[in-house]
Amino acid sequence: MKKNVKNYLRKKRHLRYVNKYLASTRWEIINTVIAASATEYSPAVTKHLENLGGLIRKYERRRRWLNF
């Protein structure tokens, strides 16, 4: 019984981390787009945004699995 509670709390802690990471990544995308629209979209900015989009997909998938 003790192990089940421990696993449950670990899962909840990880879910909280994933949600926090997703929120910070989304804000980073918003800030990057605003900064790039004020100056110019370079290939490095485009690559950075693509990588962040991939990370969001990864962590959204992970969050869906954690809800079970």
C-alpha positions in Angstrom: 0.0 0.0 0.0 2.8 2.4 0.8 4.4 1.8 -2.6 1.1 2.7 -4.4 0.9 6.0 -2.6 4.6 6.7 -3.4 4.1 5.9 -7.1 0.9 8.0 -7.2 2.7 11.0 -5.7 5.7 10.6 -8.0 3.3 10.5 -11.0 1.6 13.7 -9.8 4.9 15.4 -9.3 6.0 14.5 -12.8 2.6 15.7 -14.2 3.1 19.0 -12.4 6.6 19.3 -13.9 5.3 18.5 -17.4 2.6 21.1 -17.2 5.0 23.7 -15.9 7.5 22.9 -18.8 4.7 23.1 -21.4 3.6 26.5 -20.1 7.2 27.9 -20.1 7.8 26.5 -23.6 4.6 28.1 -25.0 5.6 31.5 -23.5 9.0 31.1 -25.0 7.4 30.5 -28.4 5.2 33.6 -28.0 8.2 35.8 -27.0 10.3 34.5 -29.8 7.6 35.2 -32.4 7.1 38.7 -31.1 10.8 39.4 -31.1 11.3 38.0 -34.6 8.4 39.8 -36.0 9.9 43.1 -34.7 13.2 42.3 -36.4 13.4 39.5 -38.9 12.9 35.8 -39.1 16.3 34.2 -39.6 16.8 30.5 -40.3 18.1 30.1 -36.8 14.8 31.5 -35.4 12.8 29.2 -37.6 14.8 26.2 -36.5 14.4 27.2 -32.9 10.6 27.5 -33.3 10.4 24.1 -35.1 12.4 22.5 -32.2 10.1 24.0 -29.6 7.1 22.8 -31.5 8.5 19.3 -31.5 9.1 19.5 -27.7 5.5 20.6 -27.2 4.3 17.6 -29.2 6.5 15.3 -27.1 5.4 16.7 -23.7 1.7 16.8 -24.7 1.9 13.2 -25.6 3.6 12.5 -22.3 0.9 14.4 -20.4 -1.8 12.4 -22.1 -0.2 9.2 -20.9 0.1 10.5 -17.4 -3.6 11.1 -17.1 -4.2 7.4 -17.1 
